[in-house]
Amino acid sequence: MSFAAEVWNTLSQLNVSEHTEKKGNLTYLSWTWAWSTLMAYYPESSYAFREPVDRPDGSCEVWVDVTITEGEKSVTRSMWLPVMGNKGEALKHPDARKLNDTRMRCLTKAIAMFGLGNYIYAGEDLPQSDLDEVRRGYTKEQKAEFGDIFEAEDALAMWVFRKTVGDEVYSSLNGSFVDKKMECKRRVSAMEHAANEQLESLAQEFIACIDNGDEVGLAEFADYAKPIKAYLFNRLTPEQKHNLDQIKKAA
């Protein structure tokens, strides 16, 4: 699987509906949420705005290039957007505030080109799913995956699953076993506690490897799921992040 396909498969599965707002007939996704979510999965990502393009009729267009990077792998997407008013009309001679607002909307739309909230721009309120799945709050595939992890009592896998599907879906699944709801909640609660302990232990090991310049030890973290790696990265101080970057460059 190519890196671009891997990024799409990761980000397109995330439900963004709780982080949108309506303005007229348009649906907007919070750019701060979109960027922070991207950073949680791919913290080496970056973006760059081009110079605004002035059109002969006085309207203006903004462009942005977003690059998602993971180690030596990267993929770039570009997006453009006219500076628009509240009704979606192109504004003539927009001021700096309108330009800035459009840049951030353009950034969010560019991130959607990698899969995060892409369905919003198809005019949908939810990702494609049948009505029963919407009513239940989860898909049959999610129910099966939750069940497998639950039976295996894999605490870290359940933590990753929750980060992937979101709290709302996770909560619905946690109460979906009608015949043994209380047992399910009790066991899941125990798994959550175990996952927190394991994550704390991993974080301490990860930090120790950075502080000691242990390249071999750091390599052992490469195969962990992206939410775990994002959690570990976010536990670092700015100095530790810098040291990690230096270790990677020296490797």
N, C-alpha and C positions, 0 to 999 in steps of 0.2 A: 504494500500500500504506500502510495506517495505521501509526502509530508502534507501537501495541500488537502488530500483526501482525509488524512488523519485529523487535521484541524477542523475540517467541515464536520466529520462524524462526531467530534467532541463538542463543538459549539452549537451545532444545529439541534442537539437534543435538549438544550436548556430552555425551559419555559420562561419567557420574559414578561408575560402578560401583567404581572403585578407591578411592573416598573414602567408602565406606559401611561400616557395621558392624552386626552382628546383635545384638539383645538379645531373647532369647526368640523370638517369632514376628514381631517388628517389625524393620524395616530403617531405620537412621538414616543420614543424610548429615551429614558434619561441617559444622557451621554456620560455622566459620572458613574452611573451603575454599569453601563456597557464597558467603559474603560477599566474600571476596577475589576470587573469579572474577567475581562481579557487578561489583565495582569495576574489574576489568581491562577490562571492556567498557563499563560505564556509570559512570564515577567520580563523577558528580554525584548518584548515587542516595542515598536516605535512608530511615530507618524511624522509627516512633514507636510505643511501647507505650501502650495505654490502661490505665486502672485495672482491676485484676482484678475479675471479677464473681463474687460469692459467691452460691451457690445454696442453696435452703432445706434441702437434705439435708446441708449442710456441705462439699460439694465446691466447687471453684473453677475458673473459666475465665479464660484470658488471651487478649488480643486484640492484634494488631499491624497497622499500616498501612505498607506498603512502597511508596515512590514511586520509579520509575525515570525519570531525567531526562537529556535530552541537548539542551543549549541551551534553546530555548523549548518543546521538546516534552516531554511527561511523561505517564505513565500510573500509576495507583495501584491496588493490590490489597489487600484486607484478609483476614486469616485469624484463626481462633480455635482454641483447643485446651484441653481439660480438663487439669488437673494430674493426671498418672497415675503409678501405681506400675510396677514392673518387668514385671508381667503385663498391663499395659494397662488396669488398673482405675482408676476415678476415686478419688483420695485424699480423705479427709475432713480438713478443717482442715490443709492443707499448710503446712510451714514455709517460710522465706524461700529456703532452698537449692532446694527442690522447685519453688518459683515461678520462680526464676531459670533452672533447667534447662529448664523447660517454655517459658519465654519464648524461649529460643534455639532450641528445636525448632520453636516456632511461627513464628519468623522464617524458618527454613529452609524450612518448608512454604509460607510466603507467597511466598518467592522461587520455589519450584517452580510456583506459579500463573502465573509468567511463562514457564515452560518448562524451567528448570534442574532436572533430576532429577525431572520430573513423573511419569515412568513408574514410579518407586519406589512411589508411592502407589496405583498400579494393581495392586500385588502382583507386579510383574515384576522379574526379576533383571537383564535387559538391555532396551534399547529394542527395539521390535518389529522383527524381522528373521528371515529364514528360517535354518534350522540350518546350511546351507552357509556363509552369511555369517558366522555366529558362529565356525565352525571356521576359516575363512580369516582372520578378524580384520578384515575390511573388506567393504564392499558393492561391488556392481558399479559403482554411481554414483561411489563414492570412487575406485575403480580407474581409471575413465575420466577423472575430473578430474585425478588424479595424473599420468596419462599425457599429458594435454594440456599441463599445466604443465611436465612433464619435457621434452617435445618442443620447447616454446617457450623453454625455458631461462630462465624468468622467476623469478629468484632471490627477489624479494620476495613474489611470488604463492605460491611454494613455502613460504616462511616462514609466511605467513598460513594456508595450508592446514594446515601442521603444528600451529599453534596452535589451529586449529578442530577438527581430528579427534583430536588428542592424540598423544603419543609412541608409544603401543602400536600404533595403527592405522598411523601414519606408518612405523614400523619394519617392520611386516608388508608394507606396500606397497613399501617400498624394496628388499625382497628377493623381490618377486613375479615379476620377469621372469627366469624360470628360464634361458632361453637366453642372456641377457646380464646376469647378476646382478652380476658384478664391474664391468662398464662402467657399469651403472646406479648402483651405490654410489659409484663414482669421480666421476661427473658430479653426482650429488646432493651429495656432499661439497663439490665446487667451488662449487655453487650456495649451499650453506649459508655458506661463507666469504664469497662475494660479498654475500649478504644481510646479514651482520653488518657489512660495510664500508658498505653502503648505509644501513643503519639508523643507524650511528654518524654518517654524514654528515648524514642527515635530522635527527638529534637536535641536532647542532650548529647547523644552520640554524634549527630550531624555537626553540632557546634564544636565538639571536641576535635573532630576530624579537621575542621577548618582552622581552629586555633593551633593544631599541631602540624598543619600542612600535610595531612595524610591523604595523598592522592588515591591510594589503594582503598582506604576506608570510604572515601567519598564515592568511588566508583560503584560501591555496593548499593548506593541509593538510586542509581540510574534507572532501575527497573520498577521502582515504586510508581503507583498510579499518580497522574498529574495533580489531583487535589491534595494528595499527601505531600508531593514535592512543593506545591504552592504554599501549603501550611508551614513546611519547614523553612522555606525561603523567607516567609513573612515573620518568622521568629527571630531572624537575624538582625543585628544592629547594622547601621550604615557601614561601620568599620569592618564587620564580618562579611558583609556583602562584597565590599571592596576586596577583601582578602580572598574570598571565594573566586572572584573574577580573575585575580592574579594567578591563583592555582590552576584554573582552567586554561589560561593563556600559556602557562609554563608547561602544561602537560603535552 
